């Protein structure tokens, strides 16, 4: 175990790891320290000089991002002297910065804006006519737009492409106060994680083409969730808004820091998958392709369960742990075969050696914990014997509907698909981000999602449907 030492920050004593960076301790303890270039995933760089602190015994202020912790250090992050030092550094950052906060897509999330408001100097000493101008609205590729004038040259984006993705598309062009970020000739920003530079950018220099000018961030609400693009289960923030007379809409996913799962980042595919939630939604229950209400569809499903036919339930590995438990309990009660067979959800071409996994589902690990059989042999035998097949969000039959000839198909899906259109009974259910539940990722880590989406006409969750059927069974004759 690393040596623990005692240090004092703003008059409060803390225990810290000897030799670790001071700025990490400040950030971990949520002690405010302005900074642009430092990021815990990228390490120290020391070029912005904004994280200046006073250390007793030192002749001059020191940057916290390059100061190792020693026993007995007395540090001050507040005070007129050190705040004036940071104010002078900030003024240098603002010399060539455009005054376009009202039209900047980063407004409300901009660190330069925040630090400026904290500094309290509102009288400019800069002649606006003498500012250096640079290119605006530069399409870098991979859904990333660059405004070179807004850049504070923290170099986070350059270091991310150089040290994390190892693709090195970004670099610094020109010299002195004419320096700007850009791509190399013939090499656009092009890697599966490129949009992480938007999150890394502390100002409005790098923005997302998918989100630009869609919403002001102060109108958005957010809840914590996981990405369901693969079995890694990257932690995300779901930013959404319900405008008057409109449905609640998801506007973006942002990676949420979890060092045990995805660190600080996520892939671009997962980031853009928010669009899938609103597209092609299945909202009206069907019986023999005729529209009906949800209650009537549930009653008819109950009637099918009351029959003596041999049945099979096919589960999706994207269902929550709680949904799987409820379905399994129903299957056991009625002696129905239960399968999790879903080979079509594997995609080796999607996988890499970082965050993207070949298993394109969020909760397959729960099958093992709940002892739900997903083998081909069990599934094929159960399907061959079954007269009625219940499919719960599993897309296996999409290109294999011929396997269901002479069988009744009952489907529970959140989005339209071929199974819905060919079902005896089709019932709409809540989508992944409209419901709360637990999920176990590929590393065995259990994660909880508590949805905050507010739908005017919410679709029922699979758990709700199963509970209704259980209630009917208890009152019925099965």
C-alpha positions in Angstrom: 0.0 0.0 0.0 1.3 3.5 -0.9 2.4 5.7 1.9 -0.3 8.0 3.3 0.8 11.5 4.4 -1.0 14.4 6.0 -1.5 17.7 4.1 -3.6 20.8 4.8 -5.7 22.5 2.2 -7.4 25.8 2.9 -7.1 25.1 6.7 -8.5 21.5 6.5 -6.4 18.5 7.1 -6.5 15.6 4.6 -4.8 12.2 4.2 -3.2 11.7 0.7 -1.0 9.3 -1.1 2.6 10.4 -1.1 3.9 11.3 -4.5 0.5 11.6 -6.1 -0.5 14.8 -8.0 -1.9 17.5 -5.9 -4.6 18.3 -8.5 -6.0 14.8 -8.3 -6.5 15.2 -4.5 -8.2 18.5 -5.1 -10.5 17.1 -7.7 -11.3 13.9 -5.7 -12.2 16.0 -2.7 -14.3 18.3 -4.9 -12.1 21.3 -4.0 -12.6 23.9 -6.7 -9.4 24.5 -8.8 -9.6 26.1 -12.2 -7.9 24.1 -14.9 -8.0 23.7 -18.7 -5.2 21.3 -19.8 -5.3 18.7 -17.0 -7.6 15.7 -17.2 -7.4 12.7 -15.0 -7.5 10.3 -18.0 -4.8 12.2 -19.9 -2.4 13.1 -17.1 -0.4 16.3 -16.6 0.6 18.7 -19.4 1.2 22.0 -17.6 0.5 24.4 -20.4 -2.5 26.4 -19.3 -1.1 27.4 -15.8 -4.6 28.0 -14.5 -4.3 25.5 -11.6 -1.9 27.8 -9.6 -2.0 27.3 -5.8 0.0 28.7 -2.9 2.2 26.3 -1.1 3.7 27.4 2.2 7.5 27.7 2.0 7.5 28.1 -1.8 8.7 31.5 -3.2 6.1 31.6 -6.0 2.8 29.9 -6.8 2.9 26.4 -8.2 0.7 24.5 -10.7 -1.2 21.8 -8.9 -1.1 19.4 -11.9 2.7 19.0 -11.7 3.1 19.1 -7.9 3.7 15.8 -6.1 2.2 15.5 -2.6 4.7 15.6 0.3 4.0 15.2 4.0 3.1 18.3 5.9 2.3 20.5 2.8 0.1 23.5 3.5 -1.8 24.5 0.4 -4.1 27.5 -0.3 -6.4 27.5 -3.3 -8.1 30.7 -2.2 -7.0 34.2 -1.3 -6.5 37.5 -3.0 -2.9 36.9 -4.0 -3.4 33.5 -5.7 -6.8 34.5 -7.2 -5.1 37.6 -8.8 -2.4 35.3 -10.4 -5.1 33.1 -11.9 -7.0 36.2 -13.0 -4.0 37.5 -14.9 -3.5 34.1 -16.7 -7.2 34.0 -17.6 -7.0 37.5 -19.1 -4.3 36.2 -21.5 -6.6 33.4 -22.6 -9.3 35.9 -23.4 -7.2 38.3 -25.5 -8.1 36.5 -28.8 -11.3 34.8 -27.7 -14.4 35.8 -29.7 -17.3 37.4 -27.8 -19.9 35.0 -29.0 -21.2 33.3 -25.8 -24.9 33.9 -26.8 -24.4 31.9 -30.0 -21.9 29.4 -28.7 -23.3 25.8 -28.4 -21.1 25.3 -25.3 -22.8 28.1 -23.3 -23.8 26.8 -19.9 -21.1 24.1 -19.9 -18.0 26.3 -20.8 -15.2 26.4 -18.2 -13.8 29.6 -19.7 -17.2 31.2 -19.2 -17.4 29.9 -15.6 -13.9 31.0 -14.7 -14.5 34.5 -16.2 -17.7 34.9 -14.2 -15.8 33.9 -11.0 -13.0 36.3 -11.7 -15.2 39.4 -11.6 -13.2 41.5 -14.1 -15.8 42.8 -16.5 -13.9 45.8 -17.9 -11.9 44.7 -21.0 -8.4 46.1 -21.5 -8.2 44.5 -25.0 -8.6 46.4 -28.3 -11.1 44.2 -30.1 -9.9 45.4 -33.5 -6.4 43.9 -32.8 -7.6 40.4 -32.1 -6.2 37.5 -34.2 -8.9 35.8 -36.2 -9.0 32.1 -37.1 -11.3 29.7 -39.0 -14.8 29.0 -37.8 -17.1 26.0 -38.5 -14.4 23.6 -39.6 -15.7 20.1 -40.2 -13.1 17.8 -38.7 -15.0 14.6 -39.6 -16.6 12.0 -37.2 -19.4 14.5 -36.4 -17.0 17.0 -34.8 -17.0 20.7 -35.7 -14.1 23.0 -34.8 -14.2 26.8 -34.1 -10.5 27.6 -34.0 -11.1 31.1 -32.5 -12.6 29.6 -29.3 -9.7 27.2 -28.6 -7.6 27.8 -25.5 -4.9 25.3 -26.7 -5.3 23.0 -23.7 -4.3 20.2 -26.1 -6.6 17.7 -24.5 -8.0 16.7 -27.9 -4.5 16.3 -29.3 -3.3 14.2 -26.4 -6.5 12.0 -26.6 -5.8 11.1 -30.2 -2.1 10.6 -29.6 -2.1 8.7 -26.3 -5.6 7.1 -26.1 -6.8 6.1 -29.6 -3.2 6.1 -31.0 -4.5 7.7 -34.2 -2.9 11.1 -33.9 -5.2 13.0 -36.4 -5.0 16.3 -34.5 -2.1 18.7 -34.0 -1.1 22.3 -33.4 -0.7 24.4 -36.5 1.3 27.7 -36.7 3.2 29.4 -33.8 2.8 31.8 -30.9 -0.6 33.5 -30.6 -1.5 32.4 -34.1 -1.4 28.7 -33.0 -4.6 26.7 -33.7 -5.8 23.1 -33.6 -6.4 21.3 -36.8 -6.1 18.0 -38.7 -3.2 17.0 -41.0 -3.7 17.3 -44.8 -5.8 14.4 -46.1 -6.3 13.0 -42.6 -9.7 13.8 -41.2 -10.6 13.0 -37.6 -11.6 9.3 -38.1 -11.7 6.8 -35.3 -14.5 5.0 -33.4 -14.0 7.2 -30.3 -13.5 10.6 -32.0 -16.5 12.3 -30.4 -14.9 12.1 -27.0 -12.9 15.2 -27.9 -16.2 17.1 -27.6 -16.5 16.1 -24.0 -12.8 16.8 -23.3 -12.9 20.3 -24.8 -13.4 22.7 -21.8 -14.7 25.5 -24.1 -16.8 25.8 -27.3 -14.0 25.0 -29.7 -15.1 21.4 -30.4 -18.8 20.7 -30.7 -21.0 17.8 -31.8 -22.7 18.1 -35.2 -25.5 15.9 -34.0 -26.3 18.2 -31.0 -25.3 21.7 -32.3 -28.1 24.2 -31.9 -30.7 21.5 -31.0 -31.2 22.6 -27.3 -29.8 24.9 -24.7 -28.2 22.8 -22.0 -30.0 24.6 -19.2 -33.3 23.4 -20.5 -32.2 19.8 -20.4 -32.8 17.3 -17.6 -30.4 14.4 -17.0 -30.4 10.9 -15.4 -27.8 8.3 -15.0 -28.0 5.1 -17.1 -25.9 2.6 -19.1 -25.4 2.3 -22.8 -27.0 -0.8 -24.2 -24.9 -0.9 -27.4 -22.8 -3.8 -26.1 -22.1 -5.9 -23.0 -19.5 -3.4 -21.6 -22.4 -1.3 -20.3 -20.6 2.1 -20.4 -21.9 4.6 -17.9 -23.7 7.5 -19.5 -25.8 10.6 -18.7 -29.1 10.7 -20.6 -30.0 14.3 -21.4 -33.6 14.8 -22.3 -36.3 17.5 -22.4 -40.1 17.5 -22.4 -41.4 20.6 -24.1 -44.9 21.8 -23.7 -47.4 19.7 -25.9 -44.5 17.4 -27.0 -43.2 14.0 -26.0 -40.1 13.7 -23.7 -37.2 13.5 -26.2 -33.6 12.3 -25.6 -31.2 14.8 -27.1 -27.8 13.2 -26.3 -25.8 10.7 -24.4 -22.7 11.7 -22.6 -20.1 9.4 -21.0 -20.3 9.3 -17.2 -17.1 8.6 -15.3 -16.8 5.0 -13.9 -13.2 3.9 -13.6 -14.2 0.3 -13.1 -16.2 0.1 -16.4 -15.5 2.7 -19.1 -13.3 5.2 -17.3 -14.2 8.6 -18.8 -15.1 7.7 -22.3 -17.5 5.8 -24.6 -17.5 4.8 -28.3 -19.2 7.0 -31.0 -21.7 4.3 -31.9 -23.0 4.2 -28.3 -23.0 7.9 -28.1 -25.2 8.3 -31.2 -27.5 5.4 -30.4 -29.9 7.7 -28.5 -31.6 8.4 -31.9 -32.7 4.7 -32.0 -35.0 5.1 -29.0 -37.4 7.5 -30.7 -37.4 5.9 -34.2 -40.0 3.4 -35.4 -41.7 3.0 -32.0 -44.4 0.4 -31.6 -47.2 2.0 -29.6 -50.5 0.3 -30.4 -51.4 -3.3 -29.4 -52.5 -5.7 -32.2 -54.6 -8.8 -32.3 -54.5 -10.6 -35.6 -53.1 -7.4 -37.1 -56.1 -5.4 -35.9 -55.5 -2.5 -33.4 -56.7 -2.9 -29.9 -56.0 -1.5 -26.4 -53.2 -2.8 -24.1 -55.6 -4.2 -21.5 -57.4 -6.3 -24.1 -54.1 -7.6 -25.5 -53.0 -8.6 -22.0 -56.3 -10.5 -21.4 -55.8 -12.3 -24.7 -52.3 -13.3 -23.7 -53.8 -14.6 -20.4 -56.2 -16.7 -22.5 -53.3 -18.2 -24.6 -51.5 -19.1 -21.4 -54.7 -20.9 -20.2 -54.5 -23.2 -23.2 -53.0 -26.7 -23.0 -50.6 -26.1 -25.9 -46.9 -26.5 -25.4 -45.3 -23.1 -25.2 -41.8 -21.5 -25.4 -40.7 -18.1 -24.1 -37.8 -16.5 -25.9 -36.0 -13.8 -23.9 -33.8 -11.0 -25.0 -30.4 -10.5 -23.2 -31.3 -6.8 -23.2 -34.0 -7.2 -20.7 -33.3 -6.1 -17.1 -32.5 -8.5 -14.3 -35.8 -7.8 -12.7 -37.7 -8.5 -15.9 -35.9 -11.8 -16.3 -36.7 -12.9 -12.7 -40.4 -12.2 -13.3 -40.6 -14.0 -16.6 -38.7 -17.0 -15.2 -41.1 -17.1 -12.2 -44.1 -17.2 -14.6 -42.5 -19.8 -16.8 -41.8 -22.0 -13.8 -45.4 -21.6 -12.5 -46.9 -22.6 -15.9 -44.2 -25.2 -16.8 -43.2 -23.2 -19.9 -39.8 -23.7 -21.5 -37.7 -20.6 -21.2 -34.8 -19.8 -23.6 -32.3 -16.9 -24.0 -31.0 -18.1 -27.4 -29.8 -15.0 -29.4 -26.7 -15.8 -31.6 -27.6 -12.9 -33.9 -26.6 -10.4 -31.2 -22.9 -11.2 -31.6 -20.8 -9.1 -34.0 -17.1 -9.7 -34.0 -16.5 -6.9 -36.5 -17.8 -4.4 -34.0 -15.4 -5.4 -31.2 -12.0 -3.9 -30.4 -9.5 -4.2 -27.5 -10.9 -1.3 -25.6 -14.6 -0.6 -24.8 -16.5 -2.2 -27.8 -17.5 -5.8 -27.2 -18.7 -8.4 -29.7 -21.7 -9.2 -27.6 -24.1 -6.4 -28.6 -26.5 -6.8 -25.6 -26.6 -5.2 -22.1 -27.4 -8.1 -19.8 -26.4 -11.5 -21.1 -24.5 -12.2 -17.9 -27.8 -12.4 -16.0 -28.7 -15.5 -18.0 -25.9 -17.4 -16.3 -26.8 -16.0 -12.8 -30.5 -16.9 -13.3 -29.7 -20.2 -15.0 -31.6 -19.4 -18.2 -30.6 -21.7 -20.9 -29.3 -20.0 -24.1 -27.9 -23.1 -25.9 -28.9 -23.9 -29.5 -29.8 -27.5 -28.6 -32.3 -26.6 -25.9 -33.8 -23.8 -28.0 -34.3 -26.0 -31.2 -35.9 -28.8 -29.2 -38.2 -26.5 -27.3 -39.2 -24.6 -30.5 -39.9 -27.9 -32.4 -42.3 -29.0 -29.6 -44.0 -25.6 -29.1 -47.4 -24.7 -30.5 -47.2 -21.1 -29.1 -44.0 -18.9 -29.0 -43.7 -15.8 -26.8 -41.0 -13.5 -28.0 -39.8 -10.8 -25.6 -37.7 -8.2 -27.4 -35.6 -10.9 -29.0 -34.9 -10.3 -32.7 -33.8 -13.9 -33.6 -36.9 -14.6 -35.8 -36.5 -11.4 -37.9 -35.1 -13.3 -40.8 -36.3 -16.7 -39.8 -40.1 -16.3 -39.7 -40.4 -19.6 -41.6 -39.5 -21.4 -38.4 -42.8 -20.2 -36.9 -45.0 -21.8 -39.5 -48.1 -23.4 -37.9 -47.2 -21.8 -34.6 -48.9 -18.9 -32.8 -46.6 -16.0 -32.2 -47.0 -13.5 -29.3 -44.6 -10.6 -29.4 -43.7 -8.0 -26.8 -41.5 -5.3 -28.5 -40.8 -1.6 -28.0 -40.1 -1.0 -31.7 -41.7 -2.2 -34.9 -40.2 -5.3 -36.5 -41.2 -8.2 -38.7 -42.2 -10.3 -35.6 -44.7 -7.6 -34.6 -46.3 -7.6 -38.0 -46.6 -11.4 -38.1 -47.9 -12.0 -34.6 -51.2 -13.3 -33.4 -50.9 -10.9 -30.5 -48.4 -8.0 -30.4 -48.0 -5.8 -27.3 -45.9 -2.6 -27.1 -43.6 -2.3 -24.1 -41.4 0.4 -22.6 -38.0 0.9 -24.3 -34.6 0.4 -22.6 -34.4 4.0 -21.4 -38.0 4.3 -20.4 -37.7 1.7 -17.6 -35.7 1.2 -14.5 -33.7 -2.0 -13.8 -30.4 -3.7 -13.1 -27.9 -5.0 -15.6 -24.8 -7.1 -15.3 -22.0 -6.3 -17.7 -19.4 -8.5 -19.3 -17.0 -8.1 -16.3 -19.7 -9.2 -13.8 -20.4 -5.6 -12.6 -24.0 -5.0 -11.6 -25.3 -1.6 -12.6 -28.6 0.1 -11.9 -30.6 2.4 -14.2 -33.4 4.6 -12.8 -35.2 6.2 -15.7 -36.5 9.7 -15.4 -38.2 9.9 -18.8 -41.7 11.4 -18.5 -44.0 9.9 -21.1 -47.6 11.2 -21.6 -48.7 7.8 -22.7 -46.2 5.4 -21.1 -45.9 1.9 -22.5 -46.1 -0.8 -19.9 -42.9 -2.6 -18.8 -42.6 -6.3 -19.2 -42.6 -6.6 -15.4 -45.9 -4.8 -15.3 -47.4 -7.1 -17.9 -46.1 -10.2 -16.1 -47.5 -9.0 -12.8 -50.9 -8.4 -14.4 -50.9 -11.9 -15.9 -49.9 -13.4 -12.5 -52.8 -11.6 -10.9 -55.2 -13.0 -13.5 -53.8 -16.5 -13.0 -54.3 -16.2 -9.2 -58.0 -15.2 -9.8 -58.5 -17.7 -12.7 -58.4 -21.5 -13.1 -54.9 -22.2 -14.3 
